[in-house]
Amino acid sequence: MRWPWQRRKAALPPVPQISEQAEQRWMLPRTLIVLLSIIAAIGVLILLNQVAIFVAPIFLGVNLVIAVMPLQQWLLRIGAPKAVAALASVLTVYAFLIALFWSIYWSVQSLVSELPGYSTEFNSMYRDMMGWLESLGISQDEALEQLQSAFSPGAIASAVAALASDAGSVLAFLATLFVVIFFLAWDSMGLPERIKRIATTNPGIVRGVDRFAAGVQRYWVVATVFGLIVSALDLVALSALGVPLALVWAVFAFVTNYIPNVGFVLGVIPPTLMALLANGPINALLTAILFSVINFVMQSLIQPKVAGDAVGVTPATSFLSLLVWAYALGPVGALLALPATLAVKTLLVDPDPRLAWVSKLIASRIDDPGSGRLGTAIGQGVQGRGARST
């Protein structure tokens, strides 16, 4: 006996089968696919570079909200209202950002306030430099002419205009970032229920987002812990060498530690300058060497390995990510290099079986592509779905 839908199915004309040879004729050569993929990736990076002023604060806001999500979930577990938990997350992120930017301002202001007290040392350095230039065959008049051209009114006006433009961009960035953080944290109140509903139909997407969230949280924890360690070591070293404002430069080193691999290059300049003015060239050289050794070993050798393992990528991938995302998203891209690479890996690469070789190539552990759970709303969504399915 045939059911009505079976009779209708039998009455349908047969579906023409495409032979394997015909299907292969429509496949593009692998070399062409690789080239097109590279061109598409470059095109996306160029596009991101053009809209970085919008994308960078949004992605940074997403990172910071995800980083404090365990705090929000802990408050919910102890019975706090959702609004209170969301408000606590917002205030925590705002406090972190205010402390970060205040540290930068404090460091620069301390340097500016301290420099006038070394006018005698500046004059001595100037005379020594002029004597050195004359030994090279460059007269004082030629050197002054070059300095005057570099510090002419037109050059100064151009520099001021550039700084004003940068200041406007920074203010726009901060305004966008603070607004994005507020709305993201407020929307996170309904995130667990949304994740549960998405997990019923798209569990793969939820697992990818969960891995991304867990990796982001581990990355920010590792960066903060290493920043504190580097800052403490720098404080001891600079104090031992008698460098003025050692605490200021230790705090500045903590801030620059969030820039992977090359942050210490920015952090070494102010203490070296102060050591040169206060204690002479030998002390400045020792300061630069000791500061660079501490920060290079911790930031460029140990931290990328630990952060890469926490995020799930190799140290080489971590360094290349810095170059790629600094171009695509500007200076903030250097800060978000690893989270951005993690987003691409967990949301685009890992779900596609055809790209499994890419995951194995860049993953810090071949047998573990980066799965893991933290106590986030995202993880709870996946676990809720698994509980219903059992």
Secondary structure as GFF3:
##gff-version 3
##sequence-region A 1 390
A	DSSP	alpha_helix	4	11	.	.	.	ID=ss1
A	DSSP	alpha_helix	20	25	.	.	.	ID=ss2
A	DSSP	alpha_helix	30	50	.	.	.	ID=ss3
A	DSSP	alpha_helix	52	67	.	.	.	ID=ss4
A	DSSP	alpha_helix	69	77	.	.	.	ID=ss5
A	DSSP	alpha_helix	82	114	.	.	.	ID=ss6
A	DSSP	three_ten_helix	115	118	.	.	.	ID=ss7
A	DSSP	alpha_helix	119	135	.	.	.	ID=ss8
A	DSSP	alpha_helix	140	150	.	.	.	ID=ss9
A	DSSP	alpha_helix	153	187	.	.	.	ID=ss10
A	DSSP	three_ten_helix	188	190	.	.	.	ID=ss11
A	DSSP	alpha_helix	191	201	.	.	.	ID=ss12
A	DSSP	alpha_helix	203	241	.	.	.	ID=ss13
A	DSSP	alpha_helix	246	256	.	.	.	ID=ss14
A	DSSP	alpha_helix	263	279	.	.	.	ID=ss15
A	DSSP	alpha_helix	281	295	.	.	.	ID=ss16
A	DSSP	pi_helix	296	302	.	.	.	ID=ss17
A	DSSP	alpha_helix	303	311	.	.	.	ID=ss18
A	DSSP	alpha_helix	315	329	.	.	.	ID=ss19
A	DSSP	alpha_helix	331	335	.	.	.	ID=ss20
A	DSSP	alpha_helix	337	344	.	.	.	ID=ss21
A	DSSP	pi_helix	345	349	.	.	.	ID=ss22
A	DSSP	three_ten_helix	353	355	.	.	.	ID=ss23
A	DSSP	alpha_helix	356	362	.	.	.	ID=ss24
A	DSSP	alpha_helix	377	389	.	.	.	ID=ss25
###
